Amino acid sequence: MIHGIGIYMIDVARFKAAARRRGERFYKRLFTEGELSYCLKQRRPEISLSARFAAKVSLFKAFGRAFRYIDVEVLREESGAPVLKVPGLDKTYRFNCSISHTDELSIAETVVERL
């Protein structure tokens, strides 16, 4: 049964400007070490980071409550599909997430299912 659906879109330039204003602490509050390790190696890390941020916010909206950003990790399957990992959360939930981006915008949609 579907528990909730969430969608979030963010302007990449706005995300990059916020990160520049707030510094490294901004990234440490929002992303896991694994996410930072992957994204900061990309040619335009702000795109990958803003896409993961959008995925996390879309999960919060779908679930109906917020978690700490650092407690949600966006991983990639071998195929490249995003996977949301939320340690400590009841195993009766399944998350289906889709992420897309251009140079200007990142968007993510998450469907939360209750098994």
Secondary structure by P-SEA (a helix, b strand, c coil): cccbbbbbbbcaaaaaaaaaaacaaaaaacccaaaaaaaaacccaaaaaaaaaaaaaaaaaaaccccccccbbbbbccccbbbbbbccccccbbbbbbbbbcccbbbbbbbbbcc
